[in-house]
Amino acid sequence: MEKIAVTINGRICEGIRDQSVLSLAMENGIYIPALCYHPEVASSGGSCRVCLVEAHQGGSMRIVTSCNYPVREGLEIKTDTELVKKIRKGILELLMARVPDSDVIREMAAKDGITETRFFKDEEADSRGKCIACSVCTLVCEEVVGVCAISMLNRSREKSPGTPYHKASNACIGCGACAYACPTGAISMVDTGDKRIIWDKEFRMVKCSVCGAPYIPEAQVDWIVKTTGKDRSFFDKCPSHR
């Protein structure tokens, strides 16, 4: 792996060639706001535009999304210039208008001193909930879990994740990876007793033989056993009691 020195806000940070600027900044404790980035998904990032920064190299400057901009020798990154702040303010205000019920976005905006948006509330906001159509949930389902139970439906302002024809998906294993990965908490997952409901489908949970706590859907266990050959008895105990 080729080591490369990059300057971020005046600090020299050592990274690896092709590593994203955002991940390098995170490793060095440098805050860059981001929503659609997920470290386990190679193709995630770039859709929300919140993580924009100035990239200076070779005497030129570009505004880039730090989540998918690669580290290069001689690169200088500035995360909090007046230009970056101005553009980010506009993006956050647009997101606040698109999903006004999102506490995550409001808290992120508040860090930049933004409490209100200049833009009118999106007419589809109530039906959309907190979803910003970043696609992280569908990418995690496909690339990390390997199930492809959900996908992005419709286009433009109506674009949102869902199951085929909005019906319970036979492919869904109830793992909840999509809900855990969602940056705005837009995906509903309800665990009640030994049952989990997600994407309008009910799953029975496996209980730990030691503590009795339900911790994993039976459908997920079936899928893991089928695809990996793992012994089913492995799931008799939760991770805390193995």
Secondary structure, DSSP 8 states (H G I E B T S, - for coil): --EEEEEETTEEEEEETT-BHHHHHHHTT-----SS--TT-TT--SSS-TTEEEEEETTEEEEEETTS-B--TT-EEESS-HHHHHHHHHHHHHHHHH-TT-HHHHHHHHHTT--S-SS---TTHHHHTT-----HHHHIIIIII-----EEES-GGG-EEE-GGGS--SS-----HHHHH-TT--S-EEEETTEEEETTEEEEEEE-TTT--EEEEHHHHHHHHHHH---GGGGGS-GGG-
